[in-house]
Amino acid sequence: MARALNKLAARRVATETRKGRYSDGGGLWLQVGEAANKSWLFRFQLNGRKRQMGLGAVHTVSLADARQEAARCRQLIRDGIDPIEERKAILLDRRTQAGTAKTFKQCAESYIKQHAPKWSNVKHAAQWTATLETYAYPVIGTLGVGDVDTPQVLDILEPIWSEKPETASRVRGRIEAILDWAIARKHREGENPARWRGHLNKILPARSKRSKKHHAALPYPEINTFVTSLREQPGMAARALEFLILTGTRTGEVLGARWSEIDFTNSCWNIPGERTKTGADHRVPLSGGAVAILRVMEDLKSSDFVFPGARPKSPLSNMSMLAVLKRMGRADLTSHGFRSTFKDWASECTRYPNEVSEAALGHAIPSAVEAAYRRGDLFDKRVRLMSDWAAFVARPVEASGTVVSIQGSTHA
């Protein structure tokens, strides 16, 4: 055993600059990273589980001290004690006595509160909170932030890694950011167990490189039959979904719509920039069908929101429209996908220029040069476009389910 220990000479520790790991024996390793940064690593296996524990930087912990700490860790392992858990317990006890111990949820809430004012999208904080409440808090919310380790992170990510890759990626990134914040604030020590590069990418399968997944959309020839069925659905969310279809707007824009934004005189809905994806104000022409829905909602007005939720001062939830689709037996669709339905119809069934339908969807102008020269928002042309769209959507459906053709104009 003696020959397996103390393999490294002090001179080599001081002069080695090649990136890699160099064994001193007994689980102790010299780790050389980028820019020749050096640290000590203790690697071990306990109860069939492989683990590694940082012992500190070489400029802080000498070779002799690292060997002494490794020997102490080996003794703990012989006694059936995990040295990482033992160190965490000591740190937690110290923090508790000092009144500084924080749970993961407390750190997450502090992180969101501090960063939310800098986020350009006001919905960002709500999205962070929602994903953490759904996936992270049930597993590590009440856990001391210093106790969060790789097994707990994997408990969160593995169930959704393949099924919901986009969500899983966001959750991982948010946990990593919160733990980095906790490390910087001295609420935890050691490596970040949610780190991807050099850690989780060695455990979880890489996400396949494929084209961006598009929102499930209804083929435009089926929109008439769908809306006819939608109008038979009771409830606020069904009216909101029909309004979304007729206006070609985003889910969040509809759910957050306020009466102060509605201009009945000019049949226009003025969405302020802080509620749009592009950050620019967006004028939405209101067709007769859209106005009719608003008039119905006006008679039921109980809030500043056009489509209020169960609580008077809150809008409908983000899941409300998906619930309607599920109730209709169309869980294969998403509310956002109806924007694609509208775009396909405008491209294939009308002679409106592409920039008109793009403006109707509230898309940013991709060319900076074009944006500099285009001063208007093509509102008058969009009025005609949305009127034609409403007429197409409202085409009557016979009892057989066949859509009755109506001859109409398509404007250039």
QUIDADA-V157469 format. One record per pair of residues at least 4 apart in sequence whose C-alpha atoms are under 8 Angstrom apart, sorted by sequence separation. I is the first residue (numbers start at 1). J is the second residue. D is the distance in Angstrom with one decimal. If there is no record, write none. Layout:
I J D
I J D
This chain:
1 5 6.9
3 7 7.9
8 12 6.7
9 13 6.5
10 14 6.3
11 15 6.1
12 16 5.4
23 27 7.4
24 28 5.4
25 29 7.3
32 36 5.6
33 37 5.0
45 49 5.3
46 50 6.6
56 60 6.7
57 61 5.9
58 62 6.0
61 65 6.0
62 66 6.1
63 67 6.2
64 68 6.2
65 69 6.2
66 70 6.1
67 71 6.1
68 72 6.4
69 73 6.2
70 74 6.2
71 75 6.4
72 76 6.4
73 77 6.3
74 78 6.3
75 79 6.4
76 80 6.4
77 81 5.1
81 85 7.8
82 86 6.1
83 87 6.1
84 88 6.2
85 89 6.1
86 90 6.4
87 91 6.2
88 92 5.9
89 93 6.1
90 94 6.3
91 95 6.2
92 96 6.0
93 97 6.2
94 98 6.2
95 99 5.9
96 100 6.1
102 106 6.1
103 107 6.4
104 108 6.1
105 109 6.1
106 110 6.2
107 111 6.0
108 112 6.2
109 113 6.1
110 114 6.2
111 115 6.2
112 116 5.6
113 117 7.7
115 119 6.7
122 126 8.0
123 127 6.3
124 128 6.2
125 129 6.2
126 130 6.0
127 131 6.2
128 132 6.2
129 133 6.0
130 134 6.1
131 135 6.0
132 136 4.7
133 137 5.2
134 138 7.3
135 139 7.5
136 140 6.0
137 141 3.7
140 144 7.9
143 147 6.6
144 148 6.9
148 152 6.4
149 153 6.5
150 154 6.1
151 155 6.2
152 156 6.5
153 157 6.3
154 158 5.5
155 159 7.3
156 160 7.8
157 161 5.6
158 162 7.7
159 163 7.5
160 164 5.0
161 165 5.1
164 168 6.0
165 169 6.0
166 170 6.4
167 171 6.1
168 172 6.1
169 173 6.2
170 174 6.1
171 175 6.2
172 176 6.1
173 177 6.2
174 178 6.2
175 179 6.2
176 180 6.1
177 181 6.2
178 182 6.2
179 183 6.1
180 184 6.2
181 185 6.2
182 186 6.1
183 187 5.8
195 199 6.0
196 200 4.6
197 201 5.8
198 202 6.6
199 203 7.1
200 204 5.8
201 205 6.9
218 222 6.8
219 223 7.0
222 226 6.3
223 227 6.1
224 228 6.2
225 229 6.4
226 230 6.1
227 231 6.1
228 232 7.0
229 233 7.0
234 238 6.6
235 239 7.0
236 240 6.3
237 241 6.1
238 242 6.3
239 243 6.2
240 244 6.1
241 245 6.3
242 246 6.3
243 247 6.1
244 248 5.8
245 249 7.4
249 253 6.6
250 254 6.5
251 255 6.2
252 256 5.9
253 257 6.0
257 261 7.0
258 262 7.2
263 267 5.8
264 268 6.6
271 275 6.7
272 276 6.9
275 279 7.1
276 280 6.5
286 290 5.6
287 291 6.2
288 292 6.1
289 293 6.5
290 294 6.5
291 295 6.2
292 296 6.4
293 297 6.3
294 298 5.9
295 299 6.5
296 300 6.8
297 301 6.0
304 308 7.8
308 312 6.5
309 313 7.8
310 314 7.4
311 315 7.8
316 320 6.5
319 323 6.2
320 324 6.5
321 325 6.4
322 326 6.1
323 327 6.1
324 328 6.3
325 329 6.4
326 330 5.3
327 331 8.0
333 337 6.8
334 338 7.4
336 340 7.7
337 341 6.6
338 342 6.2
339 343 6.2
340 344 6.0
341 345 6.3
342 346 6.2
343 347 6.1
344 348 6.0
345 349 5.4
346 350 5.3
347 351 7.5
352 356 6.5
353 357 7.1
354 358 6.1
355 359 6.0
356 360 6.2
357 361 6.3
358 362 6.4
359 363 5.9
366 370 8.0
367 371 6.1
368 372 6.2
369 373 6.6
370 374 6.1
371 375 7.7
378 382 6.2
379 383 6.2
380 384 6.8
381 385 6.3
382 386 6.0
383 387 6.2
384 388 6.2
385 389 6.2
386 390 6.1
387 391 6.3
388 392 6.2
389 393 6.2
390 394 6.1
391 395 6.3
397 401 5.7
398 402 5.4
8 13 6.9
23 28 6.1
24 29 5.6
32 37 5.6
33 38 6.2
45 50 4.3
46 51 7.9
56 61 6.0
58 63 7.5
61 66 6.2
76 81 5.0
77 82 6.0
81 86 7.1
95 100 4.9
96 101 5.1
102 107 6.6
119 124 6.9
131 136 7.4
132 137 5.8
133 138 7.1
136 141 6.5
137 142 7.2
143 148 6.9
148 153 7.4
160 165 6.7
182 187 5.0
183 188 5.0
194 199 7.9
195 200 6.3
196 201 5.3
201 206 6.7
218 223 6.9
233 238 6.1
244 249 5.6
249 254 6.9
262 267 7.9
263 268 5.1
271 276 7.1
273 278 7.4
274 279 5.6
276 281 7.2
286 291 6.1
301 306 7.3
303 308 6.2
308 313 7.4
309 314 5.5
310 315 7.9
325 330 5.0
326 331 4.5
345 350 7.3
346 351 7.7
347 352 7.7
352 357 7.3
358 363 5.6
359 364 7.8
365 370 7.2
366 371 7.7
397 402 5.6
398 403 6.3
23 29 4.4
24 30 7.3
32 38 4.5
44 50 5.9
45 51 6.0
55 61 7.7
76 82 6.7
77 83 7.0
95 101 4.8
116 122 7.7
119 125 8.0
182 188 5.9
183 189 5.8
193 199 7.5
194 200 6.9
244 250 7.0
262 268 6.3
263 269 6.0
273 279 4.4
274 280 7.4
276 282 7.4
302 308 7.5
308 314 6.0
309 315 4.5
310 316 7.3
325 331 5.5
346 352 7.0
365 371 5.8
397 403 4.5
398 404 6.8
22 29 5.4
23 30 6.3
31 38 5.6
32 39 6.7
43 50 7.6
44 51 5.6
76 83 6.3
160 167 7.7
161 168 5.4
183 190 7.8
193 200 7.8
231 238 7.3
244 251 7.0
262 269 4.7
263 270 7.5
273 280 4.2
274 281 7.9
308 315 4.2
309 316 4.0
347 354 7.3
396 403 6.1
397 404 5.8
21 29 6.2
22 30 5.0
30 38 7.0
31 39 5.3
43 51 5.9
44 52 6.2
116 124 7.5
140 148 6.9
160 168 5.9
161 169 7.8
230 238 6.5
231 239 7.7
261 269 5.7
262 270 6.4
272 280 7.1
273 281 4.1
298 306 7.7
305 313 7.7
307 315 6.0
308 316 5.4
309 317 6.8
325 333 7.0
395 403 6.8
396 404 5.7
21 30 5.6
22 31 6.5
30 39 6.1
31 40 6.0
43 52 4.3
92 101 6.6
116 125 5.8
179 188 7.9
261 270 5.0
272 281 4.6
273 282 7.0
297 306 6.7
303 312 5.7
304 313 7.4
305 314 7.4
307 316 6.3
322 331 7.3
325 334 7.7
395 404 6.4
21 31 4.5
30 40 5.0
31 41 6.6
42 52 5.5
43 53 6.4
73 83 5.7
244 254 6.3
261 271 6.3
271 281 5.8
272 282 6.6
297 307 7.4
302 312 6.8
303 313 6.4
305 315 6.0
395 405 7.2
20 31 6.0
21 32 6.2
29 40 5.9
30 41 6.3
41 52 6.7
42 53 5.0
55 66 6.9
157 168 6.0
231 242 7.9
243 254 7.7
261 272 8.0
270 281 7.2
271 282 5.1
346 357 6.7
395 406 7.0
19 31 7.7
20 32 5.3
28 40 7.1
29 41 5.1
41 53 5.7
42 54 6.3
140 152 7.0
180 192 6.8
230 242 7.3
270 282 6.0
271 283 6.3
294 306 7.6
322 334 6.6
19 32 4.9
20 33 6.7
28 41 5.9
29 42 6.2
41 54 4.7
42 55 6.9
112 125 6.4
139 152 6.9
179 192 6.4
270 283 4.7
271 284 7.6
322 335 6.8
18 32 6.7
19 33 5.2
28 42 4.7
29 43 7.6
40 54 6.0
41 55 5.7
55 69 7.7
157 171 7.8
240 254 6.9
257 271 7.6
269 283 5.8
270 284 6.4
321 335 6.6
343 357 6.7
8 23 7.3
17 32 6.7
19 34 6.7
27 42 5.3
28 43 6.5
39 54 7.6
40 55 5.1
41 56 7.8
157 172 7.2
179 194 7.9
227 242 7.1
240 255 7.4
268 283 6.6
269 284 5.0
7 23 7.0
8 24 5.2
16 32 7.8
27 43 4.9
39 55 7.3
40 56 5.6
112 128 7.7
139 155 7.4
176 192 6.7
268 284 5.6
269 285 6.5
7 24 4.5
13 30 7.5
19 36 6.8
27 44 6.0
39 56 5.6
40 57 6.2
139 156 6.8
176 193 7.6
268 285 4.8
269 286 6.8
6 24 5.2
7 25 6.2
18 36 7.0
39 57 4.0
40 58 6.6
176 194 4.8
253 271 7.5
267 285 6.2
268 286 5.3
359 377 6.8
5 24 6.1
6 25 6.1
17 36 5.0
38 57 5.9
39 58 5.0
153 172 7.9
175 194 6.4
176 195 6.0
256 275 7.9
267 286 5.1
359 378 7.2
4 24 8.0
5 25 4.3
16 36 7.9
38 58 5.6
136 156 6.2
267 287 7.3
4 25 5.3
5 26 5.8
38 59 7.9
40 61 8.0
135 156 6.2
173 194 7.5
388 409 7.9
4 26 6.8
172 194 6.2
253 275 6.5
339 361 7.2
356 378 6.5
360 382 6.2
388 410 7.5
252 275 7.9
253 276 6.9
359 382 7.8
267 291 7.2
356 381 6.9
357 382 7.4
40 66 6.9
356 382 6.3
385 411 7.6
264 291 7.7
384 411 7.6
42 70 6.6
357 385 7.7
46 77 7.0
53 84 6.5
105 137 6.6
104 137 7.9
352 385 7.5
46 80 7.6
145 179 7.4
105 140 7.7
136 171 7.7
46 82 7.1
104 140 6.4
105 141 4.6
135 171 7.6
104 141 5.2
105 142 6.5
145 182 7.3
247 284 7.0
28 66 7.8
103 141 6.6
104 142 6.5
107 145 7.4
247 285 7.5
28 67 7.2
103 142 5.5
104 143 6.0
132 171 7.0
136 175 7.9
247 286 6.9
103 143 5.3
104 144 5.9
131 171 6.6
153 193 7.0
247 287 8.0
103 144 4.1
104 145 4.4
146 187 6.5
147 188 8.0
153 194 6.4
246 287 7.6
28 70 6.2
102 144 5.7
103 145 4.9
145 187 7.0
146 188 4.3
165 207 7.2
27 70 7.3
101 144 6.9
102 145 6.1
145 188 6.5
146 189 6.8
149 192 7.9
150 193 4.8
246 289 7.3
247 290 7.1
26 70 7.6
101 145 8.0
104 148 7.8
149 193 5.4
150 194 6.9
246 290 6.2
260 304 7.7
26 71 8.0
148 193 7.5
259 304 5.9
128 174 7.5
158 204 7.9
258 304 5.5
259 305 6.2
243 290 5.8
258 305 4.4
259 306 5.7
342 389 7.7
26 74 7.9
257 305 5.9
258 306 5.2
256 305 6.7
257 306 5.7
13 63 7.8
243 293 6.9
255 305 8.0
256 306 7.9
257 307 7.3
255 306 7.9
256 307 7.9
92 144 7.7
255 307 6.3
10 63 6.8
254 307 7.9
92 146 7.2
239 293 6.9
88 146 6.9
352 410 7.3
88 147 6.4
256 315 6.2
351 410 5.9
352 411 5.8
353 412 6.6
255 315 5.9
350 410 5.1
351 411 5.8
352 412 4.5
6 67 7.9
255 316 5.9
349 410 7.8
350 411 6.9
351 412 4.9
255 317 7.6
350 412 7.8
255 318 7.6
252 318 7.4
111 178 6.4
240 307 6.6
251 318 7.7
108 178 5.8
111 181 7.2
237 307 7.6
107 178 6.8
236 307 6.5
236 308 7.9
107 182 6.7
284 360 7.2
237 316 7.3
241 321 6.1
282 362 6.6
240 321 7.6
237 320 5.7
238 321 6.9
237 321 5.6
251 335 6.6
278 362 7.7
102 187 6.9
251 336 6.4
278 363 7.2
101 187 6.8
238 324 6.3
250 336 6.3
278 364 6.2
100 187 7.3
237 324 6.8
250 339 7.7
248 338 7.2
249 339 7.0
233 324 7.9
244 335 7.9
248 339 5.3
245 338 6.1
241 335 7.2
245 339 7.3
248 342 6.7
285 379 7.3
283 379 7.5
287 383 7.5
245 342 7.9
285 382 6.8
286 383 7.5
230 328 7.8
285 383 5.3
229 328 8.0
287 386 6.2
288 387 7.4
286 386 7.4
287 387 5.2
285 386 6.9
286 387 8.0
289 390 6.5
288 390 7.7
287 390 6.6
248 360 7.0
249 361 6.2
248 361 5.9
249 362 7.6
218 333 6.9
216 332 6.6
217 333 5.8
216 333 4.9
217 334 6.8
215 333 7.7
216 334 5.7
215 334 6.4
217 336 7.9
218 337 7.0
217 337 4.2
218 338 6.6
215 336 6.5
216 337 5.3
217 338 5.8
220 341 5.2
215 337 5.0
217 339 8.0
219 341 6.0
220 342 7.0
217 340 6.2
218 341 5.9
217 341 6.0
220 344 6.8
220 345 5.8
54 190 6.8
54 191 7.9
247 386 7.1
246 386 7.4
246 389 7.2
246 390 6.0
246 393 7.9
122 274 7.3
121 274 7.2
122 275 7.6
121 275 7.8
121 277 7.7
227 393 7.2
227 394 7.8
224 392 7.4
224 393 5.0
228 397 7.7
223 393 6.1
224 394 6.1
224 395 6.2
224 396 7.3
225 397 6.4
224 397 7.0
225 401 6.8
225 403 7.3
224 403 7.0
